[in-house]
Amino acid sequence: MLARLVAVTAAGVMAALPAAADPCKAGAKFTYPVTEIIQTEAALLSVAYYLAIASSDTDVMAALENPTALAKAYRDTVLAETADLDPVERDVRLLGLLAWQAQGGNAALTLTTHDSAGMFDDWLAVLDRRGLTEHAQILRAAKALFPIWGDDPQARYHQWSDDQGNELDPVLGDGLRDLSARFEAAEPPLLEAAKSLAMTQPALKARYQKMVLAADDYALLTYLSQNIGGCAGDWWDAAEADASLARLPQAHVDLIVTDFFIAESLNGSAHQFFYNASGTVAPQVRDALRRMGLPEHAAAIERGMAVFPAPYPRDTEARRAVMSGFTEAQDNQLYDLTGYADDGMIFEAMIKLAKAEGLWPTPETLP
């Protein structure tokens, strides 16, 4: 299964939301929504927390070993960052942050055992305040599952797991998984609730409309990539990847696989692209770059594939076995390809392709 790693930046913190009835079909229409702006602004509160930890006067490593202090620092940062907002906008931001933290399919575990659990009572307060009773009930049920709640979110985590992949309390684990699924399905969706609340304030509504209309090409491409990325489905080996991609229009495939290359390379280098499951689709990336009019970039992917013995090992474990015996020079040949992901030309080609195929998102227009 391919896990995409996205850097935490102002443009990269946006969460994917369904943008079309069937985003995987040719000619799918995408709308860049106001909820994306709400999510981005909210997620930046988490960025502020990480920056606060990194720039604190205390020893960072010592701070990281004190989960109770980290949970408090998370809450302190969020409350400080939102202190000057009016009550409605503050709640919009908090609902957006809760939606951001609840991503990933394990909301009940994340919201009770990670640093953001310092906000647990604040989450309940805003949910109660805004009439989101289903979400609030689920969170209260999650809290009640823990034999000991306490102030240390890591201690709560260790009631469930020993950090070695062993589940210590299956009843707790099953309960959290069930509540996570219920939280994800709860109505109304948190971002939609945040949007509805924001729309009650003319000034806030106008600001969000202005921001969504001003979204730059990079933000729009990121949103499009996130929404069609799921069209590739879950796959493990080359045959599954090929079968999954074969169901999609060619433009979707080209955008998806080049996004894999960029995401992995900018997260950890082109070496990481080849090392991870993403390297399975290296031939598709090469072919996509050729179709997109980037022969030099395609040649770079081909040079990376040529570092491996022929035929290029598309099986991830086989590829990793080969890489374990690479010389420093061979490793550097892969690292040196990272610049092709970072020169902006692939982004420009992806934008051109998306526009030509009618996939380019249009800004949401508020009533």
TITIFI-721516 format. One record per residue: x, y, z of N, C-alpha, C in turn; residue in one letter. Coordinates in steps of 0.1 Angstrom, whole numbers, plus 5000, padded with zeros to 4 digits. Each point is the difference from the previous one (the first is absolute). Layout:
<recs>
n_xx,n_yy,n_zz,ca_xx,ca_yy,ca_zz,c_xx,c_yy,c_zz,r
X,Y,Z,X,Y,Z,X,Y,Z,A .
...
</recs>
This chain:
<recs>
n_xx,n_yy,n_zz,ca_xx,ca_yy,ca_zz,c_xx,c_yy,c_zz,r
5009,4988,5000,4991,5012,5000,5009,5012,5000,M .
4996,5010,4992,5009,5012,4999,4996,5010,5010,L .
5009,5004,5008,4997,5011,5010,5006,5013,4995,A .
4993,5010,4998,5005,5013,4995,5003,5008,5012,R .
5012,5006,5000,5005,5008,5011,4999,5015,4995,L .
4994,5008,5007,4998,5014,4995,5007,5009,5010,V .
5008,5009,4996,5007,5010,5009,4990,5009,5006,A .
5003,5004,5013,4991,5009,5007,5004,5014,4996,V .
4993,5006,4990,5002,5013,4996,4986,5007,4999,T .
5000,5013,4997,4987,5007,4999,4992,4994,4989,A .
5007,4996,4989,4993,4994,4989,4997,4985,5001,A .
5008,4994,5008,4999,4985,5001,4992,4995,5012,G .
4995,5009,5008,4992,4995,5012,4986,4998,4996,V .
4996,5002,4988,4986,4999,4996,4995,4986,4999,M .
4989,4997,5005,4994,4987,5000,4992,4998,4988,A .
5001,4987,4994,4992,4997,4988,4985,4998,5004,A .
4991,5006,4992,4986,4999,5002,4994,4996,4987,L .
4989,4992,5000,4993,4996,4987,4997,5013,4993,P .
5004,5000,4987,4998,5013,4992,4991,4997,4988,A .
4997,4988,4998,4991,4997,4988,4993,4987,5003,A .
4989,4998,4993,4992,4988,5002,5008,4988,4997,A .
5008,5000,4990,5010,4989,4997,5013,5006,4995,D .
5009,5003,5009,5012,5007,4996,5010,4992,4992,P .
4996,4987,4998,5009,4991,4993,4997,4998,4985,C .
4990,5007,4995,4995,4999,4987,5006,5012,4991,K .
5002,4997,4987,5004,5011,4991,4990,5011,5001,A .
5005,5012,5000,4992,5012,5000,4994,5003,5013,G .
5005,4994,5011,4995,5003,5013,5001,5015,5003,A .
4991,5005,5007,5000,5015,5003,5003,5001,5015,K .
5009,5010,5003,5005,5002,5014,4997,5014,5004,F .
4996,5002,5012,4998,5014,5005,5009,5001,5012,T .
5008,5011,5000,5008,5003,5012,4992,5007,5010,Y .
4997,4993,5012,4990,5005,5009,5006,5009,5011,P .
4990,5007,5006,5004,5009,5011,5005,4991,5012,V .
4994,4988,5001,5005,4991,5011,5015,4998,4999,T .
5006,5001,4988,5014,4998,4999,5008,5011,5007,E .
4995,5012,4999,5006,5012,5006,4998,4998,5016,I .
4989,4996,5004,4997,4998,5014,5010,4990,5006,I .
5002,4989,4992,5009,4989,5005,5014,5005,5000,Q .
5004,5007,4990,5014,5005,5000,5003,5009,5011,T .
4991,5010,5003,5003,5009,5011,5000,4993,5013,E .
4991,4990,5002,5000,4992,5012,5012,4992,5002,A .
5005,4993,4989,5011,4992,5001,5013,5008,5003,A .
5000,5012,4996,5012,5009,5004,5001,5002,5015,L .
4990,4997,5007,5001,5001,5015,5009,4989,5005,L .
4999,4988,4994,5009,4989,5003,5015,5004,4996,S .
5001,5006,4989,5013,5005,4995,5006,5009,5011,V .
4992,5009,5005,5004,5010,5010,5005,4993,5012,A .
4993,4989,5004,5005,4992,5012,5013,4994,4997,Y .
5003,4994,4989,5013,4994,4997,5011,5010,5000,Y .
4997,5012,4994,5010,5011,5000,5002,5005,5014,L .
4990,5000,5008,5002,5004,5014,5009,4991,5008,A .
4998,4987,4998,5008,4990,5006,5015,5001,4995,I .
5001,5001,4987,5014,5001,4994,5007,5012,5005,A .
4993,5011,5002,5007,5013,5003,5000,5003,5015,S .
4995,4990,5008,4999,5003,5015,5014,5000,5006,S .
5001,5007,5012,5013,5001,5007,5003,4986,5006,D .
4991,4992,5003,5003,4987,5006,5006,4991,4990,T .
5007,4990,5005,5006,4990,4991,4989,4992,4993,D .
5000,4999,4987,4990,4994,4992,4998,4986,5003,V .
5012,4993,5001,4999,4985,5002,4994,4998,5014,M .
5003,5008,5010,4994,4998,5013,4985,5003,5000,A .
4996,5010,4992,4986,5003,4999,4993,4988,4993,A .
5006,4994,4990,4993,4989,4993,4998,4988,5009,L .
5008,4999,5011,4998,4989,5010,4990,5003,5010,E .
4993,5011,5000,4990,5003,5010,4987,5002,4993,N .
4992,4989,4997,4988,5001,4992,4989,5009,5007,P .
5000,5000,5013,4990,5009,5007,5003,5014,4997,T .
5013,5004,5001,5004,5014,4997,4997,5003,4985,A .
5002,4991,4991,4997,5002,4986,4985,5002,4998,L .
4992,4992,5006,4985,5002,4999,4996,5014,5004,A .
5006,5004,5012,4997,5014,5005,5005,5010,4990,K .
5012,4998,4994,5006,5010,4991,4991,5001,4987,A .
4995,4989,4996,4991,5000,4988,4988,5009,5003,Y .
4994,4997,5012,4988,5008,5003,5004,5015,5002,R .
5010,5003,5007,5005,5014,5002,5002,5007,4987,D .
5006,4993,4990,5003,5006,4987,4987,5003,4993,T .
4991,4990,4999,4987,5002,4993,4992,5012,5006,V .
4999,5000,5013,4992,5010,5007,5007,5014,4998,L .
5013,5001,5000,5007,5012,4998,4998,5005,4986,A .
5000,4991,4990,4999,5004,4986,4986,5004,4996,E .
4990,4996,5008,4986,5003,4997,4994,5010,5010,T .
5008,5005,5009,4995,5009,5011,4994,5013,4994,A .
5005,5005,4989,4995,5013,4996,4989,4999,4989,D .
4995,4988,4998,4989,4998,4990,4987,5002,5007,L .
4990,5004,4993,4987,5001,5006,4995,4985,5002,D .
4990,4998,5009,4996,4987,5004,4996,4991,4989,P .
4993,5006,4990,4996,4991,4988,5012,4995,4992,V .
5009,5010,4997,5011,4996,4992,5009,4990,5008,E .
5001,5002,5013,5008,4991,5008,4994,4986,4999,R .
4987,4999,5001,4994,4986,4999,5002,4994,4986,D .
4999,5009,4990,5003,4995,4987,5013,4994,4999,V .
5010,5007,5005,5014,4995,5000,5002,4987,5008,R .
4993,5000,5012,5001,4988,5008,4994,4988,4994,L .
4988,5001,4993,4994,4989,4993,5009,4996,4989,L .
5006,5009,4993,5009,4997,4989,5012,4992,5005,G .
5005,5004,5011,5012,4993,5006,4996,4986,5005,L .
4988,4999,5006,4995,4987,5004,4999,4990,4987,L .
4995,5006,4990,4999,4992,4987,5013,4996,4995,A .
5010,5009,5001,5014,4997,4996,5006,4989,5008,W .
4998,5001,5013,5006,4990,5009,4993,4986,4999,Q .
4988,5000,4996,4992,4988,4999,5002,4992,4987,A .
5009,5005,4991,5002,4993,4988,5007,4987,5002,Q .
4999,4991,4990,5008,4988,5000,4994,4987,5005,G .
4987,5001,5003,4993,4988,5004,5001,4995,5014,G .
5008,5007,5008,5001,4996,5014,4998,5012,5009,N .
4989,5007,4998,4997,5013,5007,5000,4998,5015,A .
4993,4989,5004,4998,4998,5015,5014,4998,5007,A .
5009,4993,4993,5013,4998,5006,5008,5013,5000,L .
5000,5007,4988,5008,5012,4999,4996,5010,5010,T .
4987,5003,5001,4994,5010,5008,5002,4998,5015,L .
5003,4987,5004,5001,4997,5014,5014,4997,5004,T .
5009,4998,4991,5014,4995,5004,5011,5008,4994,T .
4997,5010,4991,5011,5008,4994,5001,5013,5007,H .
5010,5008,4996,5002,5013,5006,4987,5009,5000,D .
4992,4999,4989,4988,5008,4999,4990,4996,5010,S .
5002,4989,5007,4990,4996,5011,5000,5010,5011,A .
5010,5009,5000,4999,5011,5010,4988,5009,4998,G .
4994,4999,4987,4988,5008,4997,4987,4992,5002,M .
5001,4988,5006,4988,4991,5000,4988,5007,5006,F .
5001,5007,5012,4989,5006,5006,4995,5012,4991,D .
5010,5007,4993,4996,5011,4991,4992,4995,4988,D .
5004,4988,4995,4992,4994,4989,4986,4997,5005,W .
4998,4995,5012,4987,4997,5005,4992,5013,5001,L .
5007,5010,5005,4993,5013,5002,4995,5006,4987,A .
5008,5000,4990,4996,5006,4987,4989,4992,4994,V .
5001,4986,5001,4990,4992,4994,4986,5002,5007,L .
5001,5001,5013,4987,5003,5008,4995,5013,4996,D .
5009,5010,4999,4996,5014,4998,4993,5001,4986,R .
5004,4992,4990,4995,5002,4987,4990,4988,4996,R .
4996,4993,5010,4989,4991,4998,5004,4987,4992,G .
5013,4997,5000,5005,4988,4994,5000,4988,5009,L .
4988,4996,5004,4998,4990,5011,5005,4986,4997,T .
4999,4996,4987,5005,4987,4997,5015,4999,5001,E .
5007,5010,4996,5015,5000,5001,5003,5000,5015,H .
4994,5008,5008,5003,5002,5014,4997,4987,5007,A .
4989,4993,4997,4997,4987,5007,5011,4990,4997,Q .
5005,5000,4988,5010,4990,4996,5013,5003,5008,I .
5004,5013,5001,5012,5003,5007,4999,4996,5015,L .
4988,5003,5006,4998,4996,5014,5001,4985,5002,R .
4995,4993,4990,5001,4985,5001,5014,4995,4999,A .
5008,5007,4991,5014,4997,4999,5008,5002,5013,A .
4997,5011,5007,5006,5003,5013,4996,4989,5010,K .
4988,4996,5000,4995,4990,5009,5006,4986,4998,A .
5006,4998,4989,5006,4986,4997,5013,4998,5008,L .
5007,5011,5003,5013,4998,5006,4998,4997,5015,F .
5006,4989,5005,4999,4997,5014,5006,5012,5009,P .
5010,5006,4995,5006,5012,5007,5001,5011,4990,I .
4994,5012,5003,5001,5011,4990,5013,5008,5004,W .
5001,5007,5011,5012,5007,5003,5003,5012,4991,G .
5012,5006,5002,5004,5011,4992,5010,4997,4990,D .
5005,4988,5000,5011,4996,4991,4994,4992,4988,D .
4999,5006,4988,4994,4993,4988,5008,4988,4996,P .
5014,5000,5002,5008,4988,4997,4997,4988,5009,Q .
4997,5003,5012,4996,4990,5010,4987,4993,4995,A .
4991,5008,4995,4988,4995,4994,5003,4991,4989,R .
5009,5004,4991,5003,4992,4989,5006,4986,5004,Y .
5008,5001,5011,5006,4987,5004,4991,4991,5008,H .
4988,5005,5002,4989,4991,5005,4996,4991,4989,Q .
5002,5005,4987,4995,4992,4989,5012,4992,4993,W .
5012,5006,4999,5011,4994,4992,5013,5002,5008,S .
5009,4990,4997,5013,5001,5007,5011,5006,4991,D .
4996,5006,4989,5009,5007,4990,5007,4990,4992,D .
4998,4987,5002,5006,4990,4992,4991,4993,4990,Q .
4988,5006,4999,4990,4993,4991,4991,4991,5007,G .
5001,4999,5013,4992,4990,5008,4989,5008,5007,N .
4987,4995,4997,4989,5007,5006,4998,4994,5014,E .
5001,5009,5010,4999,4995,5014,4985,4999,5005,L .
4991,5007,4994,4986,5000,5004,4992,5000,4988,D .
4996,4988,4995,4992,4998,4988,4987,5007,5001,P .
4994,5000,5012,4987,5006,5002,5001,5015,4998,V .
5011,5006,5005,5002,5014,4998,5002,5003,4985,L .
5009,4992,4994,5003,5001,4986,4988,4999,4991,G .
4992,4990,5002,4987,4998,4992,4991,5012,5002,D .
4999,5005,5013,4991,5011,5002,5004,5013,4993,G .
5013,5002,5001,5006,5012,4993,4998,4999,4985,L .
5002,4989,4994,4998,4998,4986,4985,5002,4996,R .
4991,4995,5008,4986,5002,4997,4996,5015,5001,D .
5005,5006,5011,4997,5014,5002,5006,5009,4989,L .
5012,4996,4995,5006,5008,4989,4992,4999,4988,S .
4994,4988,4996,4992,4999,4988,4987,5008,5002,A .
4994,5000,5012,4988,5008,5003,5003,5015,4999,R .
5012,5004,5005,5003,5014,5000,5002,5005,4986,F .
5006,4992,4991,5002,5004,4986,4986,5001,4993,E .
4991,4992,5004,4987,5000,4993,4990,5009,5006,A .
5003,5006,5012,4991,5009,5007,4995,5012,4991,A .
4988,5004,5002,4994,5011,4993,4997,5012,5009,E .
5002,5012,4995,5006,5003,4987,5015,4999,5001,P .
5007,4999,4988,5015,4999,5000,5005,5013,5007,P .
5011,4999,5007,5005,5011,5008,5003,5012,4991,L .
5006,4998,4989,5003,5012,4992,4988,5007,4994,L .
4990,4992,4997,4987,5006,4995,4994,5008,5012,E .
5001,4994,5012,4994,5008,5011,5008,5013,5002,A .
5013,4999,4999,5008,5012,5001,4996,5010,4989,A .
4998,4996,4988,4996,5009,4989,4987,5006,5003,K .
4990,4992,5004,4987,5005,5003,5000,5011,5011,S .
5009,4998,5010,5001,5010,5010,5007,5012,4995,L .
5010,4999,4991,5007,5011,4995,4990,5009,4991,A .
4991,4993,4993,4991,5007,4991,4990,5009,5007,M .
4999,4999,5014,4991,5008,5007,5007,5014,5003,T .
5012,5001,4997,5007,5013,5002,5004,5006,4986,Q .
4994,5011,4996,5002,5006,4987,5015,5003,4997,P .
5007,5005,5010,5014,5004,4998,5009,4987,4998,A .
4997,4990,5008,5008,4988,4999,4997,4993,4987,L .
4987,5000,4996,4996,4994,4987,5007,5007,4989,K .
5001,5013,5000,5006,5008,4990,5015,4997,4999,A .
5006,4999,5012,5015,4997,5000,5003,4986,4994,R .
4991,4990,5004,5003,4987,4994,4997,4999,4985,Y .
4990,5008,4995,4998,5000,4986,5012,5006,4993,Q .
5005,5011,5005,5012,5006,4994,5012,4991,5000,K .
5001,4992,5011,5012,4991,5001,4999,4989,4990,M .
4987,4994,4998,4999,4989,4991,5002,5004,4986,V .
4995,5013,4997,5002,5005,4986,5015,5003,4997,L .
5008,5003,5011,5014,5003,4998,5009,4988,5001,A .
4995,4988,5002,5008,4988,5000,5009,4999,4988,A .
5013,4998,5003,5010,5000,4989,5000,4986,4993,D .
5007,4999,4989,5001,4987,4993,5005,4989,5008,D .
5010,5003,5009,5005,4989,5008,4990,4994,5009,Y .
4992,5009,5007,4989,4995,5009,4990,4992,4992,A .
4996,5005,4988,4990,4993,4992,5005,4987,4995,L .
5013,4999,4997,5005,4987,4995,5001,4990,5012,L .
5004,5005,5012,5001,4992,5011,4986,4994,5003,T .
4990,5008,5000,4986,4996,5002,4996,4989,4990,Y .
5003,5003,4987,4996,4990,4990,5007,4987,5002,L .
5013,5001,5003,5008,4987,5002,4995,4992,5011,S .
4996,5007,5011,4995,4993,5012,4987,4993,4997,Q .
4992,5006,4992,4987,4995,4997,5000,4989,4990,N .
5009,5000,4990,5001,4989,4991,5010,4989,5004,I .
5008,5003,5010,5010,4990,5005,4993,4987,5005,G .
4988,5002,5006,4993,4988,5005,4995,4991,4988,G .
5000,5005,4988,4995,4993,4989,5009,4988,4997,C .
5013,5001,5004,5010,4989,4998,4997,4988,5008,A .
4991,5002,5011,4997,4988,5008,5011,4996,5009,G .
4998,4989,5007,5010,4994,5008,5006,4988,4992,D .
5013,5000,5000,5007,4989,4993,5013,4997,5008,W .
5005,4988,4997,5012,4996,5007,5011,4997,4990,W .
4997,4992,4990,5010,4996,4990,4998,5007,4987,D .
5009,4997,4990,5000,5006,4987,4987,4996,4993,A .
4996,4988,5001,4988,4995,4992,4988,5008,5005,A .
4999,5001,5014,4988,5008,5005,5001,5014,4996,E .
5012,5006,5000,5001,5014,4997,4996,5002,4985,A .
5005,4991,4991,4996,5001,4986,4985,4999,4998,D .
4994,4990,5007,4986,4998,4998,4992,5012,5005,A .
5004,5006,5011,4993,5011,5006,5001,5012,4991,S .
5012,5003,4994,5002,5012,4992,4993,4998,4986,L .
4999,4987,4996,4995,4997,4987,4985,5004,4999,A .
4993,5002,5011,4986,5003,5001,4998,5015,4998,R .
5011,5008,5000,4998,5015,5000,5003,5006,4986,L .
4995,5012,4998,5004,5007,4988,5015,5003,5000,P .
5006,5001,4988,5014,5002,5000,5005,5013,5007,Q .
4992,5010,4999,5004,5013,5007,5000,4998,5015,A .
4991,4993,5005,5000,4997,5015,5012,4993,5003,H .
5004,4989,4993,5012,4992,5003,5012,5009,4999,V .
5001,5008,4990,5012,5009,4999,5001,5009,5012,D .
4989,5006,5004,5001,5010,5011,5003,4992,5013,L .
4994,4989,5002,5002,4992,5012,5014,4996,5002,I .
5006,4993,4990,5013,4994,5002,5011,5011,5000,V .
4998,5011,4993,5010,5011,5001,4999,5007,5014,T .
4988,5000,5006,4998,5005,5013,5007,4991,5010,D .
4999,4986,4998,5008,4991,5009,5015,5004,5000,F .
5005,5002,4988,5014,5003,4998,5004,5013,5008,F .
4992,5010,4998,5002,5013,5007,4999,4999,5015,I .
4989,4994,5004,4998,4999,5015,5011,4992,5007,A .
5004,4989,4994,5010,4992,5007,5014,5007,4999,E .
5003,5006,4988,5013,5006,4998,5002,5012,5009,S .
4989,5008,5001,5001,5013,5008,4999,4996,5015,L .
4995,4989,5003,4999,4996,5014,5014,4994,5005,N .
5007,4993,4991,5012,4993,5005,5010,4998,4989,G .
4998,5004,4988,5009,4999,4988,4995,4990,4990,S .
5006,5000,4988,4996,4990,4990,5004,4986,5004,A .
5011,4999,5009,5004,4987,5005,4988,4994,5008,H .
4993,5008,5007,4988,4995,5008,4989,4996,4990,Q .
4998,5007,4989,4990,4996,4990,5003,4986,4995,F .
5012,4997,4997,5003,4986,4995,5000,4990,5012,F .
5003,5004,5012,5000,4991,5011,4986,4996,5004,Y .
4991,5009,5000,4986,4998,5005,4992,4993,4989,N .
4987,4997,5004,4992,4993,4990,4997,5008,4987,A .
5002,5014,5002,4999,5008,4988,5009,4996,4989,S .
5011,4995,5003,5010,4996,4989,4994,4989,4991,G .
4990,4993,5004,4993,4990,4992,4995,5006,4987,T .
4996,5013,5000,4994,5006,4988,5010,5009,4994,V .
5013,4998,5002,5010,5008,4993,4999,5000,4985,A .
4997,4988,4994,4998,5000,4985,4988,5009,4996,P .
4989,5000,5008,4989,5009,4997,5003,5014,5001,Q .
5009,5004,5010,5004,5014,5002,5008,5004,4988,V .
5009,4992,4995,5009,5003,4989,4991,5002,4987,R .
4990,4991,4998,4991,5002,4988,4992,5012,5001,D .
4995,5003,5013,4991,5012,5002,5008,5012,4997,A .
5013,5001,5004,5008,5012,4998,5003,5002,4985,L .
5001,4989,4993,5002,5001,4985,4987,5006,4994,R .
4989,4995,5004,4987,5005,4994,4998,5015,5004,R .
5005,5004,5011,4998,5013,5005,5011,5010,4994,M .
5008,4995,4991,5010,5009,4993,5012,5003,5009,G .
5004,4991,5008,5012,5001,5009,5010,4989,4997,L .
5006,5000,4989,5009,4988,4996,5012,5000,5010,P .
5005,5011,5004,5012,4999,5009,4996,4994,5014,E .
4988,5004,5004,4996,4994,5013,4997,4985,4999,H .
4994,4996,4988,4998,4986,4998,5013,4993,4999,A .
5010,5006,4994,5013,4993,4999,5006,4999,5014,A .
4998,5010,5009,5005,4999,5013,4994,4987,5008,A .
4987,4998,4998,4994,4988,5006,5006,4988,4994,I .
5002,5000,4987,5006,4988,4994,5014,4998,5005,E .
5008,5010,5002,5013,4998,5006,4999,4994,5014,R .
4990,5005,5007,4998,4994,5014,4997,4985,4999,G .
4992,4996,4990,4996,4986,4999,5012,4992,4995,M .
5009,5007,4993,5012,4993,4994,5011,4997,5011,A .
4998,5006,5012,5009,4997,5011,4998,4986,5005,V .
4988,4995,4998,4996,4987,5004,5003,4990,4989,F .
5002,4987,5003,5002,4990,4989,4987,4999,4992,P .
5003,4997,4987,4988,4998,4991,4995,4985,5001,A .
4987,4998,4999,4990,5011,4999,4998,5007,5013,P .
4996,5012,4999,4997,5009,5012,4991,4992,5010,Y .
5004,4999,5012,4992,4992,5010,4988,5009,5005,P .
4989,4997,4995,4988,5008,5005,4995,4995,5013,R .
5003,4988,5004,4996,4995,5013,5008,5008,5011,D .
4993,5005,5010,5006,5009,5010,5011,4993,5008,T .
4997,4988,5005,5009,4993,5008,5012,4996,4992,E .
4998,4996,4987,5012,4997,4992,5008,5012,4997,A .
4994,5011,4998,5007,5013,4998,5008,5004,5012,R .
4994,4998,5012,5007,5003,5012,5012,4991,5002,R .
4998,4988,4997,5011,4990,5001,5012,5004,4992,A .
4997,5005,4988,5011,5005,4991,5007,5012,5006,V .
4991,5009,5005,5006,5013,5005,5008,4998,5013,M .
4997,4989,5007,5008,4998,5012,5015,4997,4997,S .
5002,4996,4987,5014,4997,4996,5006,5011,4992,G .
4993,5012,4999,5005,5011,4992,5013,5006,5006,F .
5009,5004,4991,5011,5008,5004,4996,5014,5003,T .
5009,5008,5006,4997,5014,5002,4997,5007,4987,E .
5008,4997,4990,4998,5006,4987,4986,4997,4994,A .
4996,4988,5001,4987,4996,4995,4989,5007,5008,Q .
5001,5001,5013,4990,5008,5008,5000,5014,4995,D .
5011,5006,4998,5001,5014,4996,4994,5002,4986,N .
5001,4990,4991,4993,5001,4987,4985,5003,5002,Q .
4994,4993,5010,4986,5002,5002,4997,5013,5007,L .
5008,5003,5010,4999,5013,5007,5000,5012,4991,Y .
5010,4999,4990,5002,5011,4991,4988,5003,4991,D .
4991,4991,4999,4988,5002,4991,4990,5009,5007,L .
5001,5003,5013,4990,5007,5007,4997,5014,4994,T .
5010,5006,4994,4998,5013,4994,4990,5001,4989,G .
4998,4989,4994,4990,4999,4989,4986,5001,5006,Y .
4998,4996,5012,4987,5002,5007,4998,5014,5005,A .
5011,5007,5002,4999,5013,5007,5002,5012,4991,D .
5001,4998,4987,5003,5011,4991,4988,5008,4995,D .
4988,4995,5004,4987,5006,4996,4995,4996,4987,G .
5007,4994,4992,4996,4997,4986,4989,4989,5000,M .
5001,4990,5009,4990,4990,5001,4986,5006,5004,I .
5001,5009,5010,4988,5007,5005,4993,5007,4988,F .
5008,5008,4992,4995,5007,4989,4993,4991,4990,E .
5007,4988,4998,4994,4991,4990,4988,4994,5005,A .
4999,4997,5013,4988,4994,5006,4988,5010,4999,M .
5003,5013,5003,4990,5010,4999,4995,5001,4986,I .
5009,5000,4990,4996,5001,4986,4991,4988,4996,K .
5004,4988,5004,4992,4988,4997,4986,5001,5006,L .
5000,5004,5013,4987,5000,5007,4991,5010,4993,A .
5005,5011,4996,4991,5010,4994,4996,4995,4986,K .
5009,4994,4993,4997,4995,4986,4989,4990,5001,A .
5000,4992,5011,4990,4989,5001,4987,5004,5007,E .
4999,5013,5004,4988,5005,5006,4999,4996,5015,G .
5011,4996,5006,5000,4995,5014,5003,5011,5010,L .
5004,5012,4995,5005,5010,5008,4989,5005,5010,W .
5002,5001,5013,4989,5004,5009,4996,5015,4998,P .
4987,5002,5001,4995,5014,5000,4996,5004,5014,T .
5002,5012,5004,4998,5005,5014,4985,4999,5003,P .
4997,4996,5012,4986,5000,5005,4995,5014,5000,E .
4988,5002,4996,4993,5013,5001,4989,5000,5010,T .
5001,5008,5010,4991,5000,5012,4987,5007,4996,L .
4989,4995,5005,4987,5007,4997,4999,5013,5007,P .
</recs>
